[in-house]
Amino acid sequence: MRRIALAASLVILASYGASAQTNEQLVKGATDTSNVLNYGMGYNLQRFSTLNQINKDTVKNLVPVWNYSLNDDRSEESQPLVYQGVIYVTTHNATIAIDAKSGKQIWKTKVEYPAETPRIVCCGIINRGAALYDGKVFRTTLDANVIALDAKTGKELWRQKAADIKEGYSMTVAPLVADGVVITGISGAEFGTRGFIDGWDPATGKKLWRTYSIPTPDEPGGDTWKGDTWKLGGGSTWITGSYDPELNTVYWGIGNPGPFNSAVRPGDNLYTCSVLALDPKTGKIKWHYQFSPNNPFDYDSVAEMVLADMNVEGKPTKVLMDANRNGFFYVLDRTNGKLLAANPYVNVNWATGIDMKTGRPIETDITKDAREGKKVTVYPSILGGKNWEPMSFNPQTGLAYANTLAFGGKYKAEPVTFKQGEWYLGMDLTDPWEWGTGPRGHLKAIDPMTGKAKWEAPSDIPRFSGVLSTGGGVVFSGQLTGEFEAFDADTGKKLWQFQTGSGIEGQPVTWQQDGVQYVAVTSGYGGVYSLFSGDERLAKVPPGGSLWVFAVKN
């Protein structure tokens, strides 16, 4: 009987992931409606699908197909991947393969890490997802390891240590596989670390290259740091980059400098608050653009660098778009980093605009006073005009759909001393928020070239979920109070919602299987807003992670 059961199990496993997923499939991921192969639903990170079975008319009939318990009470920010009828999803302590139609678990591999690890995690005990390539599932771990699992069985194939948690490093990033290289970023800028991006051999785990986001004094950009400040310069890389296979270029956002007190680190502080254009085989920097030089306000630039082909002044142009945390919506020529547009998409008072010739912010007295140690009220707050939560770009409407924040912050620098493994901020955090009145956030439909919103859907408590848009004219998002929502892409009218039971901070995806379009999202409350806002309205939102899958009821 045992032999029969074992044989049956092997047959079931063999039916999933029957063929190794290829580089060519990854390149075509943005147009593959049967699978979700890439973080961001394509190398371009547009989070858009041409599928239209779920549309403005039918979305009202959306119902749950199944729900899977992640057995986790932390924030669930992971984006599911889907390949050949199998969903792959991560939590901070597990990687899971699930049958996409039935919701039944195929395998689950636990992730164990030292008990002291959460002490050096800034803003949530989380993981944001995996990568698929050549029959393997790649992920990072909170204790700064990169691991590869067999996609059929969940067996660990290799594990490599990227950094030492005792130095303040951690990892929550979903890997990117580009040109046959597994690429990962790192967290830890709040602990006086020096950020980097790594390239790994997918077959063996051998480290192929490392590119630091903070240059040494003898490297290009090293003169933007005074003395030894570069050693503690921050520059985390904790959100997955985008990739243009035609240009063979990876675009990766770089986080804030350390500490927040900018008087400690005079200079532009490259490459913090920047985007790097990288060669995926070598990690060599092709070009960079810095959004916020010598930034005091935690306006990191790690968030998604969305790629699209747009007409700019009547010319077809390969662009990169970024709804930056500093409150400006940027459009760059991704072939060379030239600035094409930069306009505010939320209330901004630290700068009056961006100089189109130099690309530098035109700073106000608020920024000057902040650097001099005076207390200021700044818009946006240190959580940004938009935080980590990824936006979507719909090439059919030409609009970017983003969950934005509508409150300011109180900033005052304070003296800071570095101590390994402890926060290295240099900012008074006793009363950091200027809430104002009215909604604290909006889902906005933004014109990339102007920053102006075609429409906005307010929310008293800000949304911190990813956004998905579709060819059916529907935009999906989620509330911290648990509602999974659908909006009309043209008008912003709410068309549907469903209560998932916990706050949504996940990244919705969609695909079609056996003629049915599905939408999936993780639910589970506990990210940066819940940790630091003190918003009493969320006190009754229960934790508890789960994966929900929806389809239209016939």
C-alpha positions in Angstrom: 0.0 0.0 0.0 2.9 2.4 0.8 4.4 1.7 -2.6 1.1 2.4 -4.3 0.7 5.7 -2.3 4.2 6.7 -3.2 3.7 6.0 -6.9 0.5 8.0 -6.8 2.2 10.9 -5.2 5.0 10.8 -7.8 2.4 10.8 -10.6 0.6 13.9 -9.1 3.9 15.7 -8.7 4.9 14.9 -12.3 1.7 16.4 -13.6 2.8 19.8 -12.2 5.6 21.9 -13.7 6.1 19.2 -16.4 8.5 21.4 -18.4 11.2 23.7 -17.0 10.3 27.4 -17.4 12.6 29.1 -19.9 14.2 32.5 -20.5 12.1 32.9 -23.7 8.9 32.5 -21.6 10.1 35.1 -19.1 10.7 37.6 -22.0 7.1 37.0 -23.2 5.7 37.1 -19.7 3.8 40.4 -20.1 1.7 39.0 -23.0 1.3 35.4 -21.6 -2.3 35.5 -20.3 -2.2 31.8 -19.2 0.6 32.3 -16.7 2.0 34.9 -14.3 5.7 34.3 -14.8 7.2 37.6 -13.6 7.1 39.8 -10.6 5.1 42.8 -11.9 3.3 40.5 -14.4 6.1 41.1 -17.0 9.6 42.4 -17.1 8.2 45.9 -17.7 6.4 45.8 -14.2 3.2 47.2 -15.8 0.9 44.9 -13.8 -1.5 45.0 -16.8 -3.3 42.1 -18.5 -5.2 42.2 -21.8 -7.7 39.7 -20.4 -11.3 41.1 -20.5 -13.6 38.3 -19.4 -13.7 40.1 -16.1 -14.9 43.6 -17.3 -16.9 46.6 -16.2 -20.2 44.6 -16.8 -19.2 41.2 -15.4 -17.0 42.2 -12.4 -20.1 42.5 -10.3 -20.5 38.7 -10.5 -17.0 38.1 -9.2 -17.0 35.5 -6.4 -14.4 33.5 -4.5 -13.3 30.2 -6.1 -11.2 29.2 -3.1 -9.2 30.5 -0.2 -5.9 29.0 1.1 -4.7 29.7 4.6 -1.1 30.8 4.7 -0.9 29.9 8.5 0.8 33.2 9.2 -0.2 36.3 11.1 2.3 38.7 9.5 1.7 41.1 6.7 1.3 39.3 3.4 2.9 41.4 0.6 3.8 38.6 -1.7 2.9 38.5 -5.4 1.7 35.1 -6.5 3.3 33.5 -9.6 1.3 31.1 -11.8 2.9 28.5 -14.1 1.1 25.5 -15.8 -1.7 25.5 -13.4 0.4 25.9 -10.2 0.5 29.0 -8.0 3.7 29.8 -6.2 3.4 32.1 -3.2 5.7 33.0 -0.3 5.5 34.2 3.3 8.3 35.2 5.5 8.6 31.6 6.7 7.4 29.4 3.9 7.3 28.8 0.1 4.1 27.1 -1.1 2.9 25.5 -4.4 -0.9 25.3 -4.8 -3.1 23.8 -7.5 -4.6 26.9 -9.2 -8.0 25.4 -9.9 -8.7 23.5 -6.6 -6.7 25.5 -4.1 -5.1 22.3 -2.8 -1.6 22.4 -1.5 1.0 20.6 -3.6 4.0 21.3 -1.4 5.1 23.6 1.4 8.7 24.3 2.3 9.3 26.0 5.6 11.9 28.8 6.0 13.7 28.8 9.3 15.9 31.7 10.5 17.5 32.7 13.8 15.1 34.0 16.4 17.0 37.3 16.7 16.4 38.2 13.0 13.2 40.3 13.4 15.2 42.7 15.6 17.0 44.1 12.6 14.0 44.3 10.3 12.8 47.9 9.8 9.2 47.8 8.6 7.5 44.4 8.6 8.4 40.7 8.9 7.5 39.9 5.3 8.5 38.5 1.9 7.4 39.9 -1.4 7.6 36.9 -3.7 9.6 34.5 -5.8 11.1 34.1 -9.3 10.8 31.1 -11.6 13.4 29.8 -14.0 14.6 26.4 -15.3 12.4 24.3 -13.1 13.4 26.2 -9.9 11.8 28.6 -7.5 14.1 31.4 -6.2 13.4 33.4 -3.1 15.2 35.4 -0.4 14.9 35.0 3.4 14.7 37.4 6.2 18.1 36.4 7.4 19.7 37.5 4.1 20.0 34.2 2.3 19.1 33.4 -1.3 17.7 29.9 -1.9 16.6 27.8 -4.9 13.9 25.2 -4.6 12.8 22.5 -7.0 9.6 23.7 -8.5 8.0 20.2 -8.6 8.8 19.1 -5.0 9.9 22.2 -3.0 13.2 20.5 -2.2 16.0 23.0 -1.4 18.6 22.8 -4.2 21.0 25.5 -3.0 21.4 28.3 -0.5 23.8 31.2 -0.4 24.3 33.8 2.3 24.2 37.3 0.9 25.0 39.3 4.1 25.3 39.1 7.9 22.2 40.0 9.9 24.4 41.1 12.8 25.5 44.1 10.6 21.8 45.1 10.1 21.1 43.4 6.7 17.9 41.6 5.8 16.1 40.5 2.7 12.4 40.7 1.7 12.9 41.3 -2.1 11.5 39.0 -4.8 14.4 38.0 -7.1 14.6 38.9 -10.8 15.9 36.5 -13.4 17.3 38.5 -16.3 19.5 37.1 -19.1 20.0 33.9 -17.1 21.1 35.6 -13.9 19.3 35.6 -10.6 19.4 39.2 -9.3 18.6 40.2 -5.7 18.6 43.3 -3.6 19.1 44.0 0.2 17.4 45.8 3.0 19.0 47.6 6.0 19.6 51.3 5.3 18.1 52.2 8.6 20.9 50.3 10.4 23.9 52.0 8.9 24.6 49.4 6.2 26.1 49.8 2.7 23.6 48.6 0.1 24.2 46.4 -2.9 22.7 44.3 -5.7 23.9 40.8 -6.3 23.9 38.5 -9.4 23.8 34.7 -8.9 24.2 31.6 -11.1 20.8 30.0 -11.1 22.2 26.4 -11.5 24.7 26.5 -8.7 24.1 29.6 -6.6 27.6 30.9 -7.3 27.8 34.7 -6.8 28.6 36.2 -10.2 28.9 39.9 -9.3 28.1 42.5 -6.7 27.3 46.1 -7.4 27.3 48.4 -4.4 24.8 51.3 -4.3 27.3 53.3 -2.3 30.7 53.9 -4.1 34.1 53.9 -2.4 36.1 57.1 -2.6 38.1 55.9 -5.6 35.0 54.9 -7.6 32.7 57.0 -9.8 30.4 59.0 -7.5 32.7 58.4 -4.5 33.4 62.1 -4.3 29.7 62.7 -3.3 30.5 61.3 0.2 32.7 63.1 2.7 35.2 61.1 4.7 34.1 57.7 5.7 30.4 58.4 5.5 30.0 56.1 2.5 30.7 53.1 4.8 27.3 53.7 6.6 25.6 55.3 3.5 22.5 53.1 3.3 21.1 52.8 -0.2 18.9 49.7 0.2 17.6 47.8 -2.9 14.6 46.0 -1.5 12.1 46.2 -4.5 12.5 44.1 -7.6 13.9 45.9 -10.7 12.5 45.9 -14.3 14.3 44.5 -17.4 14.4 45.5 -21.0 15.6 42.4 -23.0 16.0 44.4 -26.2 18.4 46.8 -24.5 19.6 44.1 -22.2 19.4 46.5 -19.3 18.0 46.1 -15.7 16.6 49.1 -14.0 16.9 49.0 -10.2 15.8 51.6 -7.6 18.0 52.6 -4.8 16.8 53.6 -1.3 17.5 56.4 1.2 20.9 57.5 2.5 21.8 56.9 6.1 21.3 58.5 8.4 18.2 60.7 7.8 20.2 63.6 9.3 21.7 64.9 6.1 24.2 67.2 7.9 26.1 64.1 8.9 26.8 63.3 5.2 27.3 66.4 3.1 27.2 65.9 -0.7 24.8 64.4 -3.2 25.3 60.9 -1.7 25.3 58.8 -4.9 23.7 56.4 -5.7 21.0 56.8 -3.0 17.5 57.9 -4.1 18.4 56.9 -7.7 17.7 54.4 -10.4 20.6 52.4 -11.8 20.7 51.0 -15.3 22.7 47.8 -15.1 24.1 45.1 -17.3 22.5 41.9 -16.0 25.6 39.7 -16.8 28.1 41.8 -15.0 26.3 44.3 -12.8 28.1 47.2 -14.5 26.3 50.5 -14.2 25.4 51.9 -17.6 23.8 55.1 -16.4 22.1 56.5 -13.3 19.6 59.2 -12.5 19.3 60.6 -9.0 15.9 61.9 -8.0 16.7 63.4 -4.6 20.3 64.4 -3.9 21.4 64.6 -0.2 17.9 63.8 0.9 16.9 64.2 4.5 13.3 63.0 4.3 13.6 59.2 3.6 12.5 59.7 0.0 14.0 56.4 -1.1 13.6 55.4 -4.7 13.3 51.7 -4.5 9.8 51.4 -5.8 9.0 49.9 -9.2 10.6 51.4 -12.4 7.8 50.8 -14.9 8.8 50.4 -18.6 6.6 51.4 -21.5 6.8 52.6 -25.1 5.1 56.0 -25.4 4.8 58.9 -27.7 6.7 61.9 -26.3 6.4 65.1 -28.2 5.2 63.0 -31.2 8.1 60.6 -31.1 7.9 56.9 -30.1 10.1 56.7 -27.0 11.2 53.9 -24.7 10.4 55.3 -21.3 10.9 54.5 -17.6 8.2 55.8 -15.2 8.5 56.2 -11.5 5.9 57.6 -9.0 8.7 58.7 -6.7 8.4 58.8 -3.0 9.4 62.4 -3.1 6.0 63.3 -4.6 7.1 63.8 -8.3 6.1 61.5 -11.1 9.1 61.0 -13.4 9.4 59.9 -17.0 12.9 59.1 -18.3 14.3 57.9 -21.6 15.4 54.5 -20.5 18.0 54.2 -23.2 20.1 57.0 -21.7 18.5 58.3 -18.5 17.4 61.6 -20.0 14.7 63.4 -18.0 11.5 63.8 -20.1 8.9 64.8 -17.5 8.8 65.4 -13.7 5.6 66.7 -12.1 4.0 66.5 -8.7 1.2 63.9 -8.3 0.5 64.7 -4.6 0.9 67.7 -2.4 4.6 68.7 -2.4 6.2 71.5 -0.4 9.9 70.5 0.0 10.6 71.6 -3.7 8.8 73.8 -6.2 9.7 71.6 -9.1 12.4 69.7 -11.0 14.9 71.6 -13.2 14.5 70.0 -16.6 18.1 70.8 -17.6 19.9 69.5 -14.6 17.3 67.0 -13.3 17.8 68.4 -9.8 15.0 69.4 -7.4 14.4 73.1 -6.9 14.3 73.0 -3.2 12.3 75.3 -0.9 13.2 76.8 2.5 11.6 73.9 4.1 14.4 71.6 2.9 17.0 74.2 3.8 15.6 74.6 7.3 15.5 70.8 7.7 19.2 70.5 6.9 19.9 73.3 9.4 18.2 71.3 12.2 15.0 73.2 12.4 11.7 71.5 12.8 9.6 71.5 9.7 6.3 70.2 8.3 7.0 68.5 5.0 4.8 67.1 2.3 4.9 64.3 1.5 5.9 62.6 4.8 8.7 60.1 5.3 6.3 57.5 4.0 6.3 59.4 0.7 3.7 60.3 -1.9 3.6 56.6 -2.6 5.3 54.0 -0.5 6.5 50.6 -1.7 3.0 49.4 -3.0 3.4 48.9 -6.8 1.3 50.9 -9.3 0.0 49.6 -12.7 0.3 51.2 -16.1 -2.4 50.5 -18.7 -1.1 51.1 -22.2 -4.7 51.1 -23.5 -5.7 54.1 -21.4 -2.2 55.6 -21.1 -2.7 56.1 -17.4 -0.8 54.9 -14.3 -2.9 53.7 -11.4 -1.3 54.2 -8.0 -2.2 54.2 -4.4 -1.0 57.5 -3.1 -0.7 59.1 0.3 -2.2 62.4 1.3 -0.6 63.4 4.6 2.6 65.2 5.7 5.2 64.7 8.3 7.0 66.6 11.1 10.7 66.4 10.6 13.5 67.4 12.9 17.1 66.1 12.7 18.8 65.0 15.8 22.4 63.9 16.6 23.1 60.3 15.8 25.8 57.8 16.7 26.4 54.6 14.9 26.1 51.3 16.8 26.0 48.1 14.8 22.7 46.4 14.7 20.7 49.4 15.9 18.7 52.1 14.1 20.9 54.8 12.6 18.4 57.5 11.8 19.1 60.9 13.3 15.5 62.0 13.3 13.0 62.7 16.0 10.3 60.1 15.7 8.2 61.0 18.8 5.5 62.8 16.7 6.3 62.3 13.0 2.9 62.8 11.3 0.9 65.7 10.1 -2.4 64.0 9.3 -4.5 67.0 8.4 -8.2 66.5 7.6 -9.9 64.4 5.0 -8.8 61.1 3.4 -5.3 59.9 4.1 -4.9 58.3 0.6 -6.3 58.0 -2.9 -6.2 55.5 -5.7 -5.3 57.8 -8.6 -5.4 57.5 -12.4 -2.4 59.6 -13.3 -1.2 61.0 -16.6 2.5 60.2 -16.6 3.6 63.3 -18.5 1.7 65.8 -16.3 1.3 64.1 -13.0 -2.4 65.1 -13.0 -5.1 62.7 -12.0 -7.9 61.9 -14.4 -9.8 60.6 -11.3 -9.1 59.7 -7.7 -10.9 57.3 -5.3 -10.3 58.6 -1.7 -9.8 56.4 1.3 -9.9 57.5 4.9 -7.3 54.9 5.8 -4.7 54.8 3.0 -4.4 51.8 0.7 -1.1 49.9 0.8 -1.8 47.2 -1.7 -0.5 46.7 -5.2 -2.7 47.7 -8.2 -3.7 45.6 -11.2 -5.3 46.9 -14.4 -6.9 44.9 -17.2 -8.1 45.0 -20.8 -11.6 44.7 -19.4 -11.4 48.3 -18.1 -11.1 47.3 -14.5 -8.6 48.3 -11.8 -8.1 46.2 -8.7 -6.8 47.3 -5.4 -7.3 46.6 -1.7 -7.9 48.2 1.7 -6.1 47.8 5.0 -9.6 47.1 6.4 -9.8 44.0 4.2 -11.9 45.0 1.2 -10.7 43.8 -2.2 -12.0 46.3 -4.7 -12.6 46.8 -8.4 -12.9 50.2 -10.1 -13.8 51.5 -13.6 -10.5 52.4 -15.2 -12.0 55.3 -17.1 -14.1 57.0 -14.3 -12.9 55.6 -11.0 -16.4 54.4 -10.1 -16.3 51.5 -7.6 -17.8 48.4 -9.3 -17.3 45.7 -6.7 -15.8 44.8 -3.4 -15.3 41.7 -1.2 -14.3 41.5 2.4 -11.2 39.1 2.7 -11.1 39.1 6.5 -7.8 40.8 7.0 -6.0 43.9 5.6 -4.8 43.7 2.0 -1.2 44.6 1.4 -0.6 42.1 -1.4 -0.2 42.4 -5.1 -3.1 41.2 -7.2 -2.6 39.2 -10.4 -4.8 37.7 -13.1 -4.5 34.8 -15.6 -6.7 32.6 -17.7 -7.0 28.8 -17.3 -9.3 26.5 -19.2 -11.2 29.5 -20.6 -11.8 31.1 -17.2 -10.1 34.3 -16.0 -9.0 34.3 -12.4 -7.8 37.1 -10.1 -5.7 36.3 -7.0 -4.5 38.4 -4.1 -2.9 37.7 -0.7 -4.6 39.1 2.4 -2.9 39.7 5.7 -2.5 42.9 7.8 0.7 44.2 9.4 3.0 46.4 7.2 4.7 49.7 7.6 1.5 51.8 8.2 0.2 49.5 10.9 3.6 49.6 12.6 4.1 53.3 12.7 0.9 55.2 12.2 -0.9 54.6 15.4 -4.2 54.6 13.5 -6.7 53.4 16.1 -9.3 52.6 13.4 -7.3 49.5 12.5 -7.4 48.1 16.0 -10.2 45.7 15.1 -8.6 44.4 11.8 -7.5 40.8 12.6 -4.2 39.4 11.4 -4.1 36.2 9.5 -2.6 35.4 6.1 -4.5 33.8 3.2 -4.6 33.6 -0.6 -7.9 34.4 -2.3 -8.7 33.4 -5.9 -11.8 34.9 -7.7 -13.7 34.3 -10.9 -16.9 35.4 -12.5 -19.9 33.3 -11.4 -21.7 31.8 -14.5 
